[in-house]
Amino acid sequence: MNETMILQNLEAIAEKMGIQVNYENLKKKHVYSKGGLCRLKEDKLVIIDSNLHLSEKIDILADALSQFNLEDIYMPPAVRKILVKKDTTAITKEKDSSQ
């Protein structure tokens, strides 16, 4: 699975969870961050710098999504593998269930 498809899958997962994903030129707005998860009142939002490479966008979105319970959400195995690597508690759960 190529990086474009991985990012599209991650965006679809975010949408299913009601998490808005925005790509913005953060440097232009004098924000010195690559982005990440934030909350605006009750809304969950992931802001990602639009100037980042595809792999960095995947990394930021995967970091944000890995903070949520994703067990009941279908996703391709390659995408789930990325999210499990980000979530150390998910790795621990997988090890415990295999013993």
N, C-alpha and C positions, 0 to 999 in steps of 0.2 A: 504494500500500500504506500503510495507516494505522500509526501508532506502536505500537498494541497488537499488530498482526500482526508488525511488525518485531521487537519484543521477544520474542514467542513463537518466532519463527524463530531468533533468537540463543540463546534458552534451549535449543531443540532441538539446535542445533549444539554447544553446551556439553555437553549430555547425551551426544551421539554420541562426543564426545572424552573422556568420562569426567571432565568438570569439573563439580563440584557448584556450583550457584548458590543462595546463601542471601540472603534479604531480612530484615534485622533493623533494629530501631530503635536505631541506633548512638548517638544523643544520649542516650537513656535509659541506655545502658551507659557513658556518659561517654567515648565514642570520638569524637574530633573529626575525622572523615574521612568522605568520601562513600562510600568503599569502594574495592574493587579486587581484583586477583589476589593470592593468597597460596598458600603451600604448607604443608601440615601433614603432616610426615613425607613420605611418597611421594604423598600426595593433593593434587590441584590444586583450589582453591576460589576462587570469586569471591563476595565479600561486598558487598552493596549496601544502602545505607541505605533502608529501606522508606518513609521520608518524602519522598524525592526525587520530582520530577516525572518523568513517563514519559520525556521526552527525555533527562534526566540519567541515568536507569537504562540507557537504550540506549547512551549515550555511554560509561559505565563498563564495561558488558559488552562492547561493541565494542572498546574499548581493550584489555581483557584477552584477548579471542579473537584479536585481530590479532597477538599475539605468537607465534602458532602457525602451522604450515604448514596451510593450509586448502584447498589446491589440489584435493585429491581428494574434498572434501566438497561434495555438491550443496546449493545454496541459491538462492533466487530472486535474479535480477539486482539488484534494489533493495538487498537485504541485502549481497550481495557488494560492491556499490559503496561502501557505508558502511564495510565492513571494509578495502577497498583504500585508502580515504582515510586511515584510521588508520595503516596500515602503509606507511611511506615506502619500505621496501625493495620491497614489492609494486608500488608505483608505478614505481620504477626498473626493475624486471623487465619490466613491461608496456611501458615506453618502449623498452627495449632490444630486446624481441622484435618490436616494430613497425617497427624500422629495418632 
